[in-house]
Amino acid sequence: MIRKLFIAFVTSFSFSVVQAQTTQEQSGADLIVINAKIFTGGRPQPEASALAVKNGRIYSVGSDADILGLKNSNTEIIDARSRTLIPGIIDAHIHVLNDLAYNYNVRWDGVPTLRRALTMLSEQAARTPKGQWVKVIGGWSPYQFEENRFPTLDELRSAVPDRPLIVQYAYNQAFLNKQAMEALGVGTDRFPKVPDTEFERDSRGNPTGVIHGYTWLFLALESMVPQPTFDEQVSSMVYSIHGLNRFGVTSIIDNGGRWPYPEAQARVDVLARDNRLNVRMPFVDLQLGDGGPVNMVDLEIEAITKTAPISAGQNLHPTLTHGHEYRGAGEVLSGEVHDHENFDRPAVIIEPEKMRRFVEQDVMKLVQRRIPFRMHVSYNENISPFLDALEKVNETISLDGLKWSLEHAETISPENIARVKKLGGGIALDAKMALHGDGFIRTYGREKALETPRLRMLVDSGIPLAMTTDAFRAATFNPWVAVSWMVSGKAVSGSEILAENNRLSRTEALKLFTSGAAWFMNAEAELGIIAPGNLADFAVLDRDYFAVPEDQISSISSVLTIMDGKVVFGAQDYSALSPTLPDILPAWSPVKYFGSYHGEK
């Protein structure tokens, strides 16, 4: 009897110990980061040097001693080694799905000299197979080069003598060599007839290979060059996202392009189903049609109600919060009222009555169906009639509770800022002035440039506000170039481009890429701030953003990027933690040899 009681006691005790251990394991953190200088993005928190992550969310934030008390035998512990830790960067306006040929392109982003840029072309020409092109498609500026100029046609022809070459500068102009001109049919009926296209000509009246135009021209040209296979498109997405992770980007809003819903989503599905989508990627949808005049709003409604029904906020990713949500229509809602943003040319001013008619007839359809929308509009002369008509729509059907925003809004006036705020809209700015501001000065004057955009006024207004990159063509995808410009007031050329009273503090600038940008994802309650319960997205930086000289801000990158509580990028001390990427496709890809940004390789 005594023996049976003893066995029962031992069994009960052993079960209690195992149960206690199991409970401890379940309550412990999955990941702990210690010895960090944490910028929470919210209210200052004493001794915020560590954080704990559990099930993809931030579990606790505090001192090293407090947070280490949450570890168990399975907890991964990372020492930040006194580095700065910030919330994951959110780029609220970028075009990943428009650049599914990313791996085909030589990236000049961040390249410091034209000499090096030309050498990259020469090296790539030697490995590009016959039948393919050598391409540089956006992301760079002539003002970033030490030489402070564009390449000449002779330099480009010398660098790439035996393959078709296109070098595209933003959505402003392109440089073509002889082989590219022949392939595109320049000077013949084969070349697309796009309005406002201008050819530079030699003394005999022949096209030289320099072409000026607007967005539609360059989209047409892109459709005429060799296209990537489906697998190459997926690989392009993997490596463009990897480039974003390198700078601490953990969330983006894809703002539409050549590949509409639901066609583009098939590429995302490949990564989502294997849990390899290393960035949260809500999207807005742009329906360009198959060419010719179309009603983009009608096509959008058709796509989301009949072709592949989806509702605003619906997440196509099976496991990742905000993984691939439909966030509405945009950024182009009508080709007829698209005002572009070519700072080398005078502003494109839309006839006010045409803008009003578009809003009252087409934007009204989105409001009626409670479909969120984002409207590309760069110039104040076009913002005014847009808001005139939107205010009338609001009198009939309230905008209250419907997320909508102006995209770019470079020259918006104080009066129109107030009107947007009253209507409950947001403004997603971009950093094109950082790259192309010198061109803006030549077109509009220095005085106008210094107040473009009205950063100080916009921040002080309290309006929902984000800074974005608008990459990969109109500007570079490196958000730190934008942050540097907002803080220092200087463009990549070194020119003063923002007045001193129109600049932001380092905290204000960073918040436009974190807590401010979260509003556009409808995720402000769980993203953009390091706080318990928020999604575990953050980055450890290679230098102290809050202490380095201003001229070093644009060179900042991440050494450790965490998204959903998992490492998606690691460098330096954390290289071994970085996930292994699949072999890049195609094998001759420029990204394989040069990386996606200067200094990566």
Secondary structure, DSSP 4 states (H G I P E B T S, - for coil): -HHHHHHHHHHHHHHHHHHHHHHHHHHS-SEEEES-EE--SSS--TT--EEEEETTEEEEEE-HHHHHTT--TT-EEEE-TT-EEEEPEEEEEE-STT-TTGGGB---TT---HHHHHHHHHHHHHHSPTT--EEEESS--GGGSTT-SPPPHHHHHHHSSSS-EEEEETTTEEEE-HHHHHHHTTTSTTS---TT-EEEE-TTS-EEEEEE--HHHHHHHHTTSPPPPHHHHHHHHHHHHHHHHHTTEEEEEE---SS-TTTTHHHHHHHHHTT---SB--EEE---TTSSS--HHHHHHHIIIIIS---TT-B-SSSSTTSSBEEEE-S-S-GGG-----TTS---PPPHHHHHHHIIIIIHHHHHTT--EEEEE--HHHHHHHHHHHHHHHHHS--TT--EEEEE-TT--HHHHHHHHHTT-EEEEE-HHHHHHHHHHHHH-HHHHTTSS-HHHHHHHT--EEEE--TTTSS-S-HHHHHHHHHH-B-TTS-B-S-GGG---HHHHHHTTTHHHHGGGT-TTTSSS--TTSB--EEEESS-TTTS-GGGGGG--EEEEEETTEEEEE-GGGGGGSPPPPPPSSTT-HHHHH-SSTT--
